[in-house]
């Protein structure tokens, strides 16, 4: 697949962030063309819903 413009393809990733109390999970949605982060969600679990919320809540504002 050749990506020719922004907002054609989005990719997501989940990484963890440790705090003194517990581990948190950062879900990121990135535009594959521009590599700009278009959404994020910090949560207490690694559910796929968090990636969906990262896209809906941040990108579509």
PDB file of N, CA, C and O in Angstrom:
ATOM      1  N   UNK A   1       0.842  -1.176   0.000  1.00  0.00           N
ATOM      2  CA  UNK A   1       0.000   0.000   0.000  1.00  0.00           C
ATOM      3  C   UNK A   1       0.888   1.240   0.000  1.00  0.00           C
ATOM      4  O   UNK A   1       1.837   1.337   0.778  1.00  0.00           O
ATOM      5  N   UNK A   2       0.574   2.166  -0.865  1.00  0.00           N
ATOM      6  CA  UNK A   2       1.291   3.438  -0.925  1.00  0.00           C
ATOM      7  C   UNK A   2       0.416   4.501  -0.257  1.00  0.00           C
ATOM      8  O   UNK A   2      -0.720   4.737  -0.668  1.00  0.00           O
ATOM      9  N   UNK A   3       0.956   5.122   0.757  1.00  0.00           N
ATOM     10  CA  UNK A   3       0.233   6.171   1.469  1.00  0.00           C
ATOM     11  C   UNK A   3       0.611   7.502   0.837  1.00  0.00           C
ATOM     12  O   UNK A   3       1.776   7.900   0.856  1.00  0.00           O
ATOM     13  N   UNK A   4      -0.384   8.190   0.275  1.00  0.00           N
ATOM     14  CA  UNK A   4      -0.115   9.402  -0.496  1.00  0.00           C
ATOM     15  C   UNK A   4      -0.583  10.702   0.150  1.00  0.00           C
ATOM     16  O   UNK A   4      -0.261  11.789  -0.331  1.00  0.00           O
ATOM     17  N   UNK A   5      -1.347  10.590   1.245  1.00  0.00           N
ATOM     18  CA  UNK A   5      -1.881  11.820   1.841  1.00  0.00           C
ATOM     19  C   UNK A   5      -2.171  11.600   3.323  1.00  0.00           C
ATOM     20  O   UNK A   5      -2.310  10.463   3.772  1.00  0.00           O
ATOM     21  N   UNK A   6      -2.261  12.699   4.084  1.00  0.00           N
ATOM     22  CA  UNK A   6      -2.633  12.584   5.500  1.00  0.00           C
ATOM     23  C   UNK A   6      -4.049  12.031   5.651  1.00  0.00           C
ATOM     24  O   UNK A   6      -4.878  12.171   4.752  1.00  0.00           O
ATOM     25  N   UNK A   7      -4.310  11.414   6.773  1.00  0.00           N
ATOM     26  CA  UNK A   7      -5.619  10.890   7.139  1.00  0.00           C
ATOM     27  C   UNK A   7      -6.087   9.754   6.231  1.00  0.00           C
ATOM     28  O   UNK A   7      -7.279   9.446   6.190  1.00  0.00           O
ATOM     29  N   UNK A   8      -5.170   9.137   5.513  1.00  0.00           N
ATOM     30  CA  UNK A   8      -5.503   7.978   4.677  1.00  0.00           C
ATOM     31  C   UNK A   8      -5.393   6.694   5.494  1.00  0.00           C
ATOM     32  O   UNK A   8      -6.218   5.791   5.353  1.00  0.00           O
ATOM     33  N   UNK A   9      -4.369   6.614   6.350  1.00  0.00           N
ATOM     34  CA  UNK A   9      -4.123   5.429   7.170  1.00  0.00           C
ATOM     35  C   UNK A   9      -3.741   5.873   8.577  1.00  0.00           C
ATOM     36  O   UNK A   9      -2.913   6.765   8.761  1.00  0.00           O
ATOM     37  N   UNK A  10      -4.358   5.237   9.559  1.00  0.00           N
ATOM     38  CA  UNK A  10      -4.018   5.481  10.955  1.00  0.00           C
ATOM     39  C   UNK A  10      -3.471   4.197  11.555  1.00  0.00           C
ATOM     40  O   UNK A  10      -3.920   3.104  11.209  1.00  0.00           O
ATOM     41  N   UNK A  11      -2.514   4.325  12.443  1.00  0.00           N
ATOM     42  CA  UNK A  11      -1.961   3.180  13.161  1.00  0.00           C
ATOM     43  C   UNK A  11      -2.080   3.450  14.652  1.00  0.00           C
ATOM     44  O   UNK A  11      -2.171   4.599  15.082  1.00  0.00           O
ATOM     45  N   UNK A  12      -2.079   2.371  15.438  1.00  0.00           N
ATOM     46  CA  UNK A  12      -2.201   2.553  16.881  1.00  0.00           C
ATOM     47  C   UNK A  12      -1.162   1.721  17.605  1.00  0.00           C
ATOM     48  O   UNK A  12      -0.614   0.756  17.072  1.00  0.00           O
ATOM     49  N   UNK A  13      -0.913   2.126  18.828  1.00  0.00           N
ATOM     50  CA  UNK A  13       0.046   1.427  19.669  1.00  0.00           C
ATOM     51  C   UNK A  13      -0.358   1.632  21.119  1.00  0.00           C
ATOM     52  O   UNK A  13      -0.967   2.643  21.471  1.00  0.00           O
ATOM     53  N   UNK A  14      -0.013   0.661  21.955  1.00  0.00           N
ATOM     54  CA  UNK A  14      -0.254   0.769  23.389  1.00  0.00           C
ATOM     55  C   UNK A  14       1.082   0.553  24.090  1.00  0.00           C
ATOM     56  O   UNK A  14       1.788  -0.415  23.808  1.00  0.00           O
ATOM     57  N   UNK A  15       1.420   1.440  24.988  1.00  0.00           N
ATOM     58  CA  UNK A  15       2.633   1.297  25.777  1.00  0.00           C
ATOM     59  C   UNK A  15       2.277   1.495  27.249  1.00  0.00           C
ATOM     60  O   UNK A  15       1.210   2.018  27.569  1.00  0.00           O
ATOM     61  N   UNK A  16       3.149   1.087  28.117  1.00  0.00           N
ATOM     62  CA  UNK A  16       2.836   1.229  29.538  1.00  0.00           C
ATOM     63  C   UNK A  16       3.706   2.298  30.185  1.00  0.00           C
ATOM     64  O   UNK A  16       4.842   2.541  29.778  1.00  0.00           O
ATOM     65  N   UNK A  17       3.131   2.928  31.209  1.00  0.00           N
ATOM     66  CA  UNK A  17       3.802   3.969  31.972  1.00  0.00           C
ATOM     67  C   UNK A  17       3.665   3.584  33.446  1.00  0.00           C
ATOM     68  O   UNK A  17       2.553   3.515  33.971  1.00  0.00           O
ATOM     69  N   UNK A  18       4.781   3.336  34.103  1.00  0.00           N
ATOM     70  CA  UNK A  18       4.731   2.947  35.509  1.00  0.00           C
ATOM     71  C   UNK A  18       4.759   4.174  36.407  1.00  0.00           C
ATOM     72  O   UNK A  18       5.529   5.111  36.194  1.00  0.00           O
ATOM     73  N   UNK A  19       3.902   4.140  37.410  1.00  0.00           N
ATOM     74  CA  UNK A  19       3.926   5.167  38.446  1.00  0.00           C
ATOM     75  C   UNK A  19       4.240   4.475  39.772  1.00  0.00           C
ATOM     76  O   UNK A  19       4.427   3.259  39.807  1.00  0.00           O
ATOM     77  N   UNK A  20       4.296   5.218  40.825  1.00  0.00           N
ATOM     78  CA  UNK A  20       4.566   4.610  42.135  1.00  0.00           C
ATOM     79  C   UNK A  20       3.441   3.676  42.560  1.00  0.00           C
ATOM     80  O   UNK A  20       3.687   2.677  43.236  1.00  0.00           O
ATOM     81  N   UNK A  21       2.217   3.992  42.174  1.00  0.00           N
ATOM     82  CA  UNK A  21       1.067   3.211  42.604  1.00  0.00           C
ATOM     83  C   UNK A  21       0.820   1.977  41.738  1.00  0.00           C
ATOM     84  O   UNK A  21       0.575   0.890  42.261  1.00  0.00           O
ATOM     85  N   UNK A  22       0.884   2.141  40.414  1.00  0.00           N
ATOM     86  CA  UNK A  22       0.559   1.032  39.513  1.00  0.00           C
ATOM     87  C   UNK A  22       1.025   1.333  38.095  1.00  0.00           C
ATOM     88  O   UNK A  22       1.665   2.352  37.834  1.00  0.00           O
ATOM     89  N   UNK A  23       0.693   0.434  37.196  1.00  0.00           N
ATOM     90  CA  UNK A  23       1.021   0.602  35.789  1.00  0.00           C
ATOM     91  C   UNK A  23      -0.178   1.186  35.053  1.00  0.00           C
ATOM     92  O   UNK A  23      -1.307   0.732  35.242  1.00  0.00           O
ATOM     93  N   UNK A  24       0.061   2.181  34.223  1.00  0.00           N
ATOM     94  CA  UNK A  24      -0.971   2.800  33.383  1.00  0.00           C
ATOM     95  C   UNK A  24      -0.632   2.474  31.935  1.00  0.00           C
ATOM     96  O   UNK A  24       0.514   2.164  31.612  1.00  0.00           O
ATOM     97  N   UNK A  25      -1.630   2.545  31.071  1.00  0.00           N
ATOM     98  CA  UNK A  25      -1.440   2.207  29.667  1.00  0.00           C
ATOM     99  C   UNK A  25      -1.799   3.398  28.796  1.00  0.00           C
ATOM    100  O   UNK A  25      -2.866   3.993  28.941  1.00  0.00           O
ATOM    101  N   UNK A  26      -0.891   3.738  27.889  1.00  0.00           N
ATOM    102  CA  UNK A  26      -1.072   4.874  26.992  1.00  0.00           C
ATOM    103  C   UNK A  26      -1.367   4.345  25.599  1.00  0.00           C
ATOM    104  O   UNK A  26      -0.517   3.711  24.974  1.00  0.00           O
ATOM    105  N   UNK A  27      -2.574   4.607  25.114  1.00  0.00           N
ATOM    106  CA  UNK A  27      -2.973   4.228  23.761  1.00  0.00           C
ATOM    107  C   UNK A  27      -2.783   5.433  22.857  1.00  0.00           C
ATOM    108  O   UNK A  27      -3.275   6.521  23.159  1.00  0.00           O
ATOM    109  N   UNK A  28      -2.079   5.251  21.761  1.00  0.00           N
ATOM    110  CA  UNK A  28      -1.808   6.333  20.816  1.00  0.00           C
ATOM    111  C   UNK A  28      -2.346   5.966  19.438  1.00  0.00           C
ATOM    112  O   UNK A  28      -2.261   4.814  19.015  1.00  0.00           O
ATOM    113  N   UNK A  29      -2.903   6.957  18.741  1.00  0.00           N
ATOM    114  CA  UNK A  29      -3.317   6.806  17.347  1.00  0.00           C
ATOM    115  C   UNK A  29      -2.497   7.810  16.549  1.00  0.00           C
ATOM    116  O   UNK A  29      -2.463   8.999  16.868  1.00  0.00           O
ATOM    117  N   UNK A  30      -1.835   7.312  15.502  1.00  0.00           N
ATOM    118  CA  UNK A  30      -0.914   8.133  14.713  1.00  0.00           C
ATOM    119  C   UNK A  30      -1.318   8.120  13.247  1.00  0.00           C
ATOM    120  O   UNK A  30      -1.714   7.082  12.717  1.00  0.00           O
ATOM    121  N   UNK A  31      -1.219   9.273  12.593  1.00  0.00           N
ATOM    122  CA  UNK A  31      -1.414   9.355  11.148  1.00  0.00           C
ATOM    123  C   UNK A  31      -0.158   8.771  10.498  1.00  0.00           C
ATOM    124  O   UNK A  31       0.944   9.271  10.721  1.00  0.00           O
ATOM    125  N   UNK A  32      -0.319   7.731   9.707  1.00  0.00           N
ATOM    126  CA  UNK A  32       0.836   7.039   9.125  1.00  0.00           C
ATOM    127  C   UNK A  32       1.603   7.913   8.133  1.00  0.00           C
ATOM    128  O   UNK A  32       2.808   7.724   7.965  1.00  0.00           O
ATOM    129  N   UNK A  33       0.948   8.849   7.482  1.00  0.00           N
ATOM    130  CA  UNK A  33       1.615   9.709   6.503  1.00  0.00           C
ATOM    131  C   UNK A  33       2.442  10.797   7.182  1.00  0.00           C
ATOM    132  O   UNK A  33       3.635  10.939   6.914  1.00  0.00           O
ATOM    133  N   UNK A  34       1.802  11.560   8.059  1.00  0.00           N
ATOM    134  CA  UNK A  34       2.481  12.694   8.689  1.00  0.00           C
ATOM    135  C   UNK A  34       3.216  12.301   9.970  1.00  0.00           C
ATOM    136  O   UNK A  34       4.064  13.049  10.456  1.00  0.00           O
ATOM    137  N   UNK A  35       2.889  11.130  10.514  1.00  0.00           N
ATOM    138  CA  UNK A  35       3.423  10.631  11.782  1.00  0.00           C
ATOM    139  C   UNK A  35       3.009  11.505  12.968  1.00  0.00           C
ATOM    140  O   UNK A  35       3.646  11.485  14.021  1.00  0.00           O
ATOM    141  N   UNK A  36       1.958  12.254  12.784  1.00  0.00           N
ATOM    142  CA  UNK A  36       1.414  13.099  13.846  1.00  0.00           C
ATOM    143  C   UNK A  36       0.506  12.253  14.741  1.00  0.00           C
ATOM    144  O   UNK A  36      -0.299  11.462  14.250  1.00  0.00           O
ATOM    145  N   UNK A  37       0.641  12.424  16.045  1.00  0.00           N
ATOM    146  CA  UNK A  37      -0.261  11.753  16.975  1.00  0.00           C
ATOM    147  C   UNK A  37      -1.591  12.483  16.921  1.00  0.00           C
ATOM    148  O   UNK A  37      -1.666  13.676  17.216  1.00  0.00           O
ATOM    149  N   UNK A  38      -2.635  11.766  16.546  1.00  0.00           N
ATOM    150  CA  UNK A  38      -3.951  12.385  16.380  1.00  0.00           C
ATOM    151  C   UNK A  38      -4.894  12.045  17.525  1.00  0.00           C
ATOM    152  O   UNK A  38      -5.996  12.589  17.595  1.00  0.00           O
ATOM    153  N   UNK A  39      -4.482  11.150  18.426  1.00  0.00           N
ATOM    154  CA  UNK A  39      -5.319  10.822  19.564  1.00  0.00           C
ATOM    155  C   UNK A  39      -4.546  10.034  20.600  1.00  0.00           C
ATOM    156  O   UNK A  39      -3.593   9.325  20.277  1.00  0.00           O
ATOM    157  N   UNK A  40      -4.963  10.164  21.843  1.00  0.00           N
ATOM    158  CA  UNK A  40      -4.326   9.403  22.915  1.00  0.00           C
ATOM    159  C   UNK A  40      -5.315   9.175  24.039  1.00  0.00           C
ATOM    160  O   UNK A  40      -6.291   9.912  24.179  1.00  0.00           O
ATOM    161  N   UNK A  41      -5.062   8.157  24.835  1.00  0.00           N
ATOM    162  CA  UNK A  41      -5.900   7.836  25.999  1.00  0.00           C
ATOM    163  C   UNK A  41      -5.014   7.156  27.027  1.00  0.00           C
ATOM    164  O   UNK A  41      -4.350   6.167  26.718  1.00  0.00           O
ATOM    165  N   UNK A  42      -4.998   7.671  28.236  1.00  0.00           N
ATOM    166  CA  UNK A  42      -4.274   7.067  29.347  1.00  0.00           C
ATOM    167  C   UNK A  42      -5.297   6.349  30.211  1.00  0.00           C
ATOM    168  O   UNK A  42      -6.293   6.943  30.623  1.00  0.00           O
ATOM    169  N   UNK A  43      -5.053   5.059  30.489  1.00  0.00           N
ATOM    170  CA  UNK A  43      -6.031   4.276  31.240  1.00  0.00           C
ATOM    171  C   UNK A  43      -5.339   3.269  32.143  1.00  0.00           C
ATOM    172  O   UNK A  43      -4.112   3.173  32.174  1.00  0.00           O
ATOM    173  N   UNK A  44      -6.148   2.528  32.870  1.00  0.00           N
ATOM    174  CA  UNK A  44      -5.629   1.530  33.802  1.00  0.00           C
ATOM    175  C   UNK A  44      -5.637   0.115  33.240  1.00  0.00           C
ATOM    176  O   UNK A  44      -5.262  -0.826  33.940  1.00  0.00           O
ATOM    177  N   UNK A  45      -6.056  -0.052  31.995  1.00  0.00           N
ATOM    178  CA  UNK A  45      -6.065  -1.385  31.384  1.00  0.00           C
ATOM    179  C   UNK A  45      -5.678  -1.288  29.906  1.00  0.00           C
ATOM    180  O   UNK A  45      -5.596  -0.194  29.347  1.00  0.00           O
ATOM    181  N   UNK A  46      -5.445  -2.434  29.287  1.00  0.00           N
ATOM    182  CA  UNK A  46      -5.002  -2.478  27.889  1.00  0.00           C
ATOM    183  C   UNK A  46      -6.122  -2.864  26.936  1.00  0.00           C
ATOM    184  O   UNK A  46      -5.856  -3.483  25.905  1.00  0.00           O
ATOM    185  N   UNK A  47      -7.341  -2.525  27.243  1.00  0.00           N
ATOM    186  CA  UNK A  47      -8.451  -2.934  26.381  1.00  0.00           C
ATOM    187  C   UNK A  47      -8.422  -2.180  25.054  1.00  0.00           C
ATOM    188  O   UNK A  47      -7.957  -1.043  24.968  1.00  0.00           O
ATOM    189  N   UNK A  48      -8.931  -2.845  24.033  1.00  0.00           N
ATOM    190  CA  UNK A  48      -8.983  -2.244  22.696  1.00  0.00           C
ATOM    191  C   UNK A  48      -9.905  -1.025  22.678  1.00  0.00           C
ATOM    192  O   UNK A  48      -9.742  -0.135  21.843  1.00  0.00           O
ATOM    193  N   UNK A  49     -10.870  -0.983  23.591  1.00  0.00           N
ATOM    194  CA  UNK A  49     -11.772   0.172  23.666  1.00  0.00           C
ATOM    195  C   UNK A  49     -11.011   1.468  23.884  1.00  0.00           C
ATOM    196  O   UNK A  49     -11.446   2.524  23.425  1.00  0.00           O
ATOM    197  N   UNK A  50      -9.898   1.404  24.567  1.00  0.00           N
ATOM    198  CA  UNK A  50      -9.114   2.614  24.815  1.00  0.00           C
ATOM    199  C   UNK A  50      -8.526   3.190  23.536  1.00  0.00           C
ATOM    200  O   UNK A  50      -8.413   4.408  23.401  1.00  0.00           O
ATOM    201  N   UNK A  51      -8.150   2.327  22.595  1.00  0.00           N
ATOM    202  CA  UNK A  51      -7.644   2.810  21.306  1.00  0.00           C
ATOM    203  C   UNK A  51      -8.776   3.479  20.533  1.00  0.00           C
ATOM    204  O   UNK A  51      -8.582   4.533  19.929  1.00  0.00           O
ATOM    205  N   UNK A  52      -9.949   2.871  20.552  1.00  0.00           N
ATOM    206  CA  UNK A  52     -11.110   3.463  19.886  1.00  0.00           C
ATOM    207  C   UNK A  52     -11.428   4.820  20.511  1.00  0.00           C
ATOM    208  O   UNK A  52     -11.682   5.788  19.794  1.00  0.00           O
ATOM    209  N   UNK A  53     -11.417   4.894  21.830  1.00  0.00           N
ATOM    210  CA  UNK A  53     -11.674   6.163  22.513  1.00  0.00           C
ATOM    211  C   UNK A  53     -10.601   7.197  22.215  1.00  0.00           C
ATOM    212  O   UNK A  53     -10.902   8.386  22.114  1.00  0.00           O
ATOM    213  N   UNK A  54      -9.364   6.766  22.074  1.00  0.00           N
ATOM    214  CA  UNK A  54      -8.277   7.690  21.724  1.00  0.00           C
ATOM    215  C   UNK A  54      -8.563   8.348  20.380  1.00  0.00           C
ATOM    216  O   UNK A  54      -8.348   9.548  20.209  1.00  0.00           O
ATOM    217  N   UNK A  55      -9.041   7.565  19.443  1.00  0.00           N
ATOM    218  CA  UNK A  55      -9.359   8.110  18.119  1.00  0.00           C
ATOM    219  C   UNK A  55     -10.603   9.001  18.175  1.00  0.00           C
ATOM    220  O   UNK A  55     -10.583  10.122  17.667  1.00  0.00           O
ATOM    221  N   UNK A  56     -11.657   8.520  18.773  1.00  0.00           N
ATOM    222  CA  UNK A  56     -12.920   9.274  18.812  1.00  0.00           C
ATOM    223  C   UNK A  56     -12.815  10.546  19.636  1.00  0.00           C
ATOM    224  O   UNK A  56     -13.240  11.610  19.185  1.00  0.00           O
ATOM    225  N   UNK A  57     -12.263  10.454  20.823  1.00  0.00           N
ATOM    226  CA  UNK A  57     -12.256  11.581  21.746  1.00  0.00           C
ATOM    227  C   UNK A  57     -11.289  12.683  21.350  1.00  0.00           C
ATOM    228  O   UNK A  57     -11.573  13.859  21.576  1.00  0.00           O
ATOM    229  N   UNK A  58     -10.165  12.331  20.770  1.00  0.00           N
ATOM    230  CA  UNK A  58      -9.166  13.352  20.487  1.00  0.00           C
ATOM    231  C   UNK A  58      -9.144  13.793  19.025  1.00  0.00           C
ATOM    232  O   UNK A  58      -9.041  14.985  18.739  1.00  0.00           O
ATOM    233  N   UNK A  59      -9.240  12.846  18.108  1.00  0.00           N
ATOM    234  CA  UNK A  59      -9.119  13.205  16.699  1.00  0.00           C
ATOM    235  C   UNK A  59     -10.357  13.927  16.179  1.00  0.00           C
ATOM    236  O   UNK A  59     -10.242  14.865  15.390  1.00  0.00           O
ATOM    237  N   UNK A  60     -11.510  13.508  16.604  1.00  0.00           N
ATOM    238  CA  UNK A  60     -12.742  14.033  16.021  1.00  0.00           C
ATOM    239  C   UNK A  60     -13.286  15.267  16.739  1.00  0.00           C
ATOM    240  O   UNK A  60     -14.472  15.571  16.612  1.00  0.00           O
ATOM    241  N   UNK A  61     -12.460  15.976  17.479  1.00  0.00           N
ATOM    242  CA  UNK A  61     -12.906  17.208  18.154  1.00  0.00           C
ATOM    243  C   UNK A  61     -12.996  18.345  17.176  1.00  0.00           C
ATOM    244  O   UNK A  61     -13.354  19.459  17.557  1.00  0.00           O
TER     245      UNK A  61
END
